[in-house]
Amino acid sequence: MKKLLLGASAAIAMFAVTGAQAGTLDDVKAKGEVACVVSTGVAGFAYTDADGNWKGFDADFCRATAAAVLGDPNKVKFVTSTGKTRFTILNSGEGDVLWRNTTWTYVRDVDVKLAFQGVNYYDGQGFMVPKKLGVSSAKELDGASVCIQTGTTTELNLADYFRSNGIKYEPVPIETNDEARTNYLAGRCDVYTTDASGLAATRSTFEAPGDHVLLPEIISKEPLGPATRHGDDNWSDVVRWVLNATVTAEELGVTQANVDDMVKNPGKNSEINRLLGTEGELGAMLGLNKDWAHQVIKAVGNYGEIFERNIGPKTPIGLERGLNALWSQGGLIYSPPFR
């Protein structure tokens, strides 16, 4: 889900130049927690369980960041945000990092002054409709009412797609995923459009998921990833390499189950040893303890484990790895080397 936020860019740029100079890493260490900006609730990605505990793919990356910096994955303050508020929350300093299904775009990178630190999920915008509608393609949606989150690039993608295909639609504006779910199930819109992963997540919460279908069209590129503020390179490095550590761990066969043993009994693979801090001084270069990546993997596992546990084929979300498989397995997930 994507936000343009053009009007506030000047104020955000001013903060990015001045506020970030304080040093987010030092601030996080001083306050003893990571303020992590997440969604208001998307099944599988960021949601609260019956006990109020945050769970999901994005929530695990929040915990990974806290584990790396503070040695404790539980030292996270989850800051909820809508599509309209997420960037303001981050750039105002209320949040330290944004781990929220957010697309890396030119405008956000350059004008909104976000610093994206890689891609943790390759996505694309899709459409969900009730099976009883009898529709098999988005091109058959002429005249349909469409639930769409306001203030997002989803709006622009939708307008472009319908215009290019010579069909019309009636927008039904909503603010949050929960609001979209309510309106869609109540029949106030024929179609719900957002990132395909979000559609699968939302459908998994329905009483009868099989009564709803995801249409085959994917109408955009939506590389989702973590963001920090412009002007704080050290903190940006930390967030980027937390993501890279989970990817490299999967590449090298380092798991939540074996990471402690690999630290106690280092092998001959120097990249594993550098990753886990038993060789070299990579942690010090970031301003972190030498075992920072060990703490990340011990807390949440490698990238594949995070994916499979939260959104993979065996979960109610049921997402295949696809483009999010490792580069060595036909996907796009790739980390620079730890050397």
Secondary structure, 3 states (H helix, E strand, C coil): CCCCCCCCHHHHHHHHHHHHHHCHHHHHHHHCCEEEEEECCECCCEEECCCCCEECHHHHHHHHHHHHHHCCCCCEEEEEECCCCHHHHHHHCCCCEECCCCECCHHHHHCCCEEECCCCEEECEEEEEEHHHCCCCHHHCCCEEEEEECCCHHHHHHHHHHHHCCCCEEEEEECCHHHHHHHHHCCCCCEEEEEHHHHHHHHCCCCCHHHEEECCCCCCCEEECCEEECCCHHHHHHHHHHHHHHHHHHHHCCCCCCHHHHHHCCCCCHHHHHHHCCCCCHHHHHCCCCCHHHHHHHHHCCHHHHHHHHCCCCCCCCCCCHHHCEHHHCCCECCCCCC
